[in-house]
């Protein structure tokens, strides 16, 4: 989920990739924001990078 956030995916796109609904993806994103004490998706990704939860290699598309 964090990897997809880092790639800039919308809730709908995350849902499609994970075979869940966009609403379910939204709930998961909200839970991630809360757990990381982040005010936005961008801040959550920045925190995840700093804490080593995701790496640049894991988020490159191609």
N, C-alpha and C positions, 0 to 999 in steps of 0.2 A: 504494500500500500504506500509506504513512504517513497519507494522507488518511482512509483507512478506519479505521486505528487511532485517529486523532483523533476519529472519529465514534463510537468505542466498539464497533465491530463485533467479533464473535467470529471465530476462525479459520474456522469453518464459514461464517459470513456473508460473510467476505472471499472465501473460495473460491467461493461461489455467485456473487458479483458479478463475479469475475474469471475464472469458468469454469475453476477449478482445484479440486483436492480440498482439504479442510480440512487434511489432513496436509501438503500442499505449501505451503499458506498458513502453517502453523505453522513450517515450515523457513525460509520467507522472513522471518517475524516474528523468529525467533531470530537470523537473520543481521543483520537491522536492529538488534536490541538489541546484538549484539556490535560492529557497526561504530560505533554511537553510544556504546559503553561504558555502556549503560543497564542498570539492574537490573530494570526493569519496563517494561511497555507505557506506563504513565503517564509515567514518566521519559523514555522515548524520544520521546513526543509533545512534552513540555516542551522537550527539547533541540532537536527539529526546529523548533519555533516560534522559539526563541532564535536558531538558526542561519539562519533564513529559508528553511528547506526546505519549509515549508508556511505558509500564511497563514490567519487566521481566515475570510476570505471563501471559501477553498477547502474549508473544513470545515463550513460551515453547511448544514444539510439543509432542503430546502423548496423 
